[in-house]
Amino acid sequence: MSQDQMGRRIGAVALALAAGLWAAYLSADEGPRFHVAYTTDSKQTMSERVTFAPDTPKVYVIYMLADVPKGAKLKAVWVAEKVEGLPDNKTFDQAETVYSAAANGGAFSEGKPAKGNWPLGAYRVDLFINDKLEKAIHFKISR
């Protein structure tokens, strides 16, 4: 084996070891979490959106979980951070579910008000695992 081939092989082994160590570092002690979470207006396309029209029928939070034990309680708290006609940081709804481990993802949703459209402003969805805040997702309603 030539020195050039030996150098490439040693380099490849070193790169593989570094990648493995980095992956272990990233996953070590992170605990249960919402690995991915974002807002959308369609469960079919699941295209991420952060701004919605006032007449949007429903806003979804699509999520993927990591290291969540079966039976964990998942909760979404919908908050109007700075919204026309509402006090700042007004909680206006929440939903809970129990993680079954049958799928590593899911969705929470909130429909526009029964009378009228979404008020203009900034909103947030706080996501909890077993009553511990794990992630906050922000979105806006604007014209």
C-alpha positions in Angstrom: 0.0 0.0 0.0 1.4 3.4 -0.9 1.8 6.2 1.5 -0.9 8.1 -0.3 -3.4 5.2 0.0 -2.4 4.8 3.7 -3.0 8.5 4.3 -6.4 8.4 2.7 -7.4 5.4 4.7 -6.2 6.9 8.0 -8.1 10.1 7.0 -11.3 8.2 6.3 -11.1 6.4 9.6 -10.4 9.6 11.5 -13.4 11.3 9.8 -15.7 8.4 10.6 -14.6 8.4 14.3 -15.1 12.2 14.5 -18.6 11.9 12.9 -19.5 9.2 15.4 -18.3 11.2 18.3 -20.1 14.3 17.1 -23.4 12.3 16.7 -23.0 10.9 20.2 -22.3 14.3 21.6 -25.4 15.8 20.0 -27.7 13.1 21.2 -26.2 12.7 24.7 -28.5 13.7 27.6 -30.8 15.8 25.5 -33.8 13.9 26.9 -37.4 13.9 25.6 -38.0 16.7 23.2 -39.9 18.1 20.2 -37.1 17.4 17.6 -39.0 19.3 14.9 -42.1 21.6 15.3 -43.5 24.2 13.0 -46.8 25.8 11.9 -48.7 25.2 8.7 -52.2 25.6 7.3 -52.3 22.2 5.7 -51.9 18.7 7.1 -51.7 17.4 3.6 -48.8 19.5 2.3 -47.3 20.2 5.7 -45.4 23.2 4.2 -44.0 25.3 7.0 -45.5 28.8 7.3 -45.1 31.5 9.8 -47.5 34.1 8.5 -51.2 33.4 7.9 -54.2 35.4 6.5 -56.9 36.3 9.0 -59.4 33.9 7.2 -57.1 30.9 7.5 -59.5 28.1 8.7 -57.0 26.3 10.9 -53.4 26.6 12.0 -51.5 23.3 12.7 -48.4 22.7 14.7 -46.7 19.6 13.1 -44.2 17.9 15.3 -41.7 15.1 15.5 -40.5 13.7 18.8 -37.2 12.3 20.0 -36.5 10.2 23.1 -40.0 10.6 24.4 -41.2 7.6 26.6 -44.5 5.9 25.9 -47.2 7.4 28.1 -45.7 10.9 28.2 -48.2 13.7 28.3 -47.8 16.2 25.4 -49.5 19.6 25.6 -49.9 22.6 23.4 -50.8 26.0 24.9 -52.0 28.6 22.4 -51.1 32.1 23.3 -52.0 35.5 21.8 -48.7 37.3 22.4 -49.6 40.8 21.0 -52.9 40.6 19.3 -55.5 43.2 18.4 -58.3 43.3 21.0 -56.7 40.9 23.5 -54.5 41.4 26.5 -50.8 40.6 25.8 -49.8 37.0 26.4 -53.4 35.8 26.7 -53.8 32.0 26.7 -56.8 31.2 24.6 -56.7 27.4 24.2 -54.8 24.3 25.0 -54.8 20.6 24.1 -53.3 17.5 25.5 -52.6 14.0 24.3 -50.7 10.9 25.6 -47.8 9.7 23.5 -48.4 6.1 22.4 -45.0 5.5 20.7 -47.0 4.2 17.7 -45.7 7.2 15.7 -42.9 9.7 16.4 -45.0 12.7 15.3 -48.3 14.3 15.3 -50.2 17.6 15.1 -52.0 20.0 17.3 -54.5 22.5 15.7 -56.5 25.6 16.4 -59.4 26.9 14.2 -60.2 30.5 13.6 -62.9 32.0 16.0 -66.4 30.8 15.4 -67.5 34.3 14.7 -65.1 36.1 12.3 -61.5 35.7 11.5 -58.2 35.4 13.5 -57.4 38.8 15.1 -54.2 40.4 13.6 -51.0 40.0 15.6 -48.3 37.7 17.0 -49.1 34.3 18.4 -47.2 31.5 20.1 -47.7 27.9 20.8 -45.9 26.5 23.9 -45.2 22.8 23.6 -44.8 20.7 26.8 -43.7 17.2 27.6 -44.9 16.0 31.0 -45.6 19.7 32.0 -42.1 20.8 31.1 -41.9 23.6 28.5 -39.8 22.1 25.6 -40.4 24.4 22.7 -42.2 27.6 21.7 -43.4 28.1 18.1 -44.2 31.6 16.9 -46.5 32.7 14.1 -48.3 35.8 12.9 -51.7 36.7 11.5 -51.5 39.6 9.0 -53.1 40.9 5.9 
